[in-house]
């Protein structure tokens, strides 16, 4: 009897912004899209972002139209007979009763959550926010990334919602398998965390491939945070951003050295600890 044909689909690499998505993509790119496990920035082109103008059938000039075409664009651009990784910051919560994806497009997801108290300084650095602005975005149930193109197209529209609703929407979905990890797991035992990720991906593909240990070691070394930070300083990195006055903002900033105890204002800390007390306990942050 012939083996069943598997229709591989999308594997989402998902997180709230500044939670380690690019760090994980770097490792995955080195492991799955290189011969020897040595990471180079151009390998990230194998794990592109969605929603995106690049993956849009036409221009959409309001956010609701853009959202209404999330699933149709996934069907249009991604072959169901091909296993593909996509980065997203989109929530799985419905936006105006519109779903982001479904089991018809998606086979699984890897989600990274990060201590929201450490997110504050990362959001401030990357988006030039004040701590108050970062906090308000974190708790805003209607928050989004809504940058428009020069002609007004908003195909890049990404619905975030609040930080708490964001991670729960992915963690608790029953539509497909999700590997749920904490950003801090990569600091506490990155070898165990990355092994878990590879095993998960092989399981999704119904593969019995063993980990290539030499390649795995090279991936760990070449995507060390300090190595990535140094690489950005010495090479062109497409995901670097610039401040309003044109100054380059380093993408890889503090990494695991980002300790809220050293940066967070007492009043902001008090608010987060209060509004997200249950989340912080559930995630092992308190």
N, C-alpha and C positions, 0 to 999 in steps of 0.2 A: 504494500500500500504506500503510495507516495507521501512524503512529508507535507504537511499543510503549508500553504504559502502565507507568509507573514507580511502584513501591510504596515510597514514601519511609518511612524508619523513624527510629530514634533515632540521633542523633550525640552521643556522650558527650564532655563537657568534664571530663576526668579528671586527677587528681593525688593525690599524698600530701598530707595536710593542710598548710596554710601554705606552699604552693608556687606561688601565683600564680593559683589558679583564679578567684577573684573579680575579679582584675584583668583576666583574659582575658574573663570573662563580661561585664564592664562594656563592654569594647570591642565585643564581638559584639552586645550588647543595643543599643548606640548605633547600630551600623551596620545591623542587620537589623530593628530594631523602633522606629526613629524616622524622622521625615521628613527631618530636617536633620543628623543625626549628633551632636546635642547630648545628652549623657548625663544621665539622671536616675535616681535610685535605684529608683523603681518599675518601671523597664524590666527590672530583674533578675527580676521575676515571670514573664518570658517564658522564663527558663532556671532551672527549679526543681530541687531536689535529689531524688535517688533513691539508696538506699531512703528512704522517708518514710512516716509515718503517713498523710499526705495521699493517697498512692498505695498504699493497702493495702485489700484487700477486707474484712478483718475484723481483730480483735485477735489477736496472736500472743504467747504468754506465755513462750516460750523462744526462744533465738537460732536453733536449728536449724529450728524451724518457720518463723520469719521468713525465713531463707535459702531454705528449700525453696519459698517462694512468690515469690521475686524475679522469676523468669521469668513465672509466671502473672499476677503483678501488672502486669508490662510489657505482656503481651498484653491485659489487661483495660482498662488506662487509656490506652494510646497507640495511636492509629489508624495502621495501617500505610500508609494513603494520605496521611498527613500527615508532613512533615519536621519533626522536633522536636529541640531541643537539651535535654539534661539534664546537670546537674552531678552528679558522683559522686566520692567518695573511696574507693570500693570497689576492692579488688584484683580482677584477673581470675583469680587462683589459685582453685582450687576450695576451698570451705569444707565440710569433712566430705563430700567428694565431690560437692558441689552447685555447679553452674555459676552464675555471676552473670548472664550473658546469652549470646546466641548470634547467629548470622547471621540467624536467623529474626526477631529483634527489632531488630538493629543494622545500620546501614549503614556506620558509621565512627566514629572517635574522634580527638580532639585531646588529647594527653597532655603535661603539663608536668612536668619533673623539675627539682629544685633541689639545689644543693650541700648535702649533709646537715650540713655544719659550720655553715652559716648557718641551717638549719632549727632547730637547737637553741635559739637565742635567740628565734626566732619562736614555737616551741612553748611555751617557758617563759612568754613574755608572754601568749599567748592562753589557755593552759590553767592558768596559775599553777603550772607545774612548776618543780622545781629542775633544774639541768642534768643531774644524775644520773638523775632520773626521765625526762627527755626522751630521753636516750641509751638507757635501757633500753627505752623504747617503740619507739625507732627500730630496734632490733635484734631485737625480740620477734617471732618467726615466728607468734605467735598473737594479736598486737595487734588491737584492734578499737575502734570507737566504739559504745558499747552503752548509751546513755542510754535509760531507760525512761520512759513517760508516767506520769501520776499514778495510773492504774489498773493499772500494771504491764505495759502493752503495749510490746513491743520491736520494732515494725515499722520503727523507725529504724535497727535494727542494721546496722552497716557493718563488713565484715571488711577489715582493713588488711594483716595480715601484716607482715613486716619491710619497711623502706624499699627495700632492694635487690630483694627478690622482687616488691614492688609495681610498681616501674617496669618491670622486666623482663617481668612478666606482660602488660602492655599493649604494650610496645615489640615484643615477639617473637610476638604472636599472629598466626596465619595465618587467623583466622576472618573478619576484615574489615580494611579499610584504616585505618591509624593514622598521623596526623601527629605525630611525636615532636619536641618542642622543649625546650630548656633555659630555665628562668626567666631566666637571665643573658642569653639572646639578646635579650630585650626591652630590656635595658639597653644592650647593645652596638650593636644596630641594630633598634630597634622598628619602624621603617617597613618594613624588609625582612621582619621576622617577621610582622607583621600582614598584609602583602600575601600572604605564603605561606599564611596561614590562610584568607584569603578565596578565593584560587585553589583551595585544597583543598576548601572547602565547595562552591564552584561546580562543581568536578569531580564531587563526590559526587552532586550534583543533575543531572548531565549538562547543565549550563547553560553557555551561551556569553556570559553577561552580562559586560560590562566593569566594572571598578571605577569607582564613582561618586567621582571625585577630590575634589570639594568636600565631599561627605559624609565621605569617608575622612579628610581633613584635620581636619574638625571632631571626628571620633571620636578622633583622636590627641590633639588639644588638650584635649578635655573629659574624657578618661580618663588624663591625665597623673597620675602618682602623687601629686604635691604637690596637684593639684587635687582628687583623690579624698579625700585626707587632710583638706584644708580643708573640703570638702563634708560630711564626716562630723562635723566639729566644729560645724558650723552648721545641720545638718539631721538629722532622725530617720533612722537607718539600722537596719533590722530585724535585720541580722546582727551588730550590736554585742553583746558579751557582758559579763557582770558577774562580779566576784570574789565570793567567799563572803561578804564583808562588805558587798556591795551597791554597790561602786564600779565605775563603768563602765570597761571596758577598751577602748581604742581599737582598732578592727579594723585600720585602716591605720596602721601604727606606723613602722617604719624604712624599709621597702621596700628599694631598692637601696643605701641607706646602711648596711644590716645587713652588717657585715664581721666574720667570725668572728675575725679577728686581734685585734679590739678587745674581744671578749666571752668567747671560749671558754676554759675552764679548761685548763691544759696537760695534765692527766691525761685529760680527756675528748677533747681533740684527738688525743692519742697513741693512744687506743683506736680512734677513728674512722678515723684514717689507717692503722691496722693492719688492722682487720677489713674495711674497704672500700677498701683500696688499689687493687685491680684496677678496681673501679667508678669510683673517682675518676680513674684514668688513662684508662679507656675513655670517660668523659664529658668529658674535657678539663679536669678540675678540679685535676689534678696535672701 
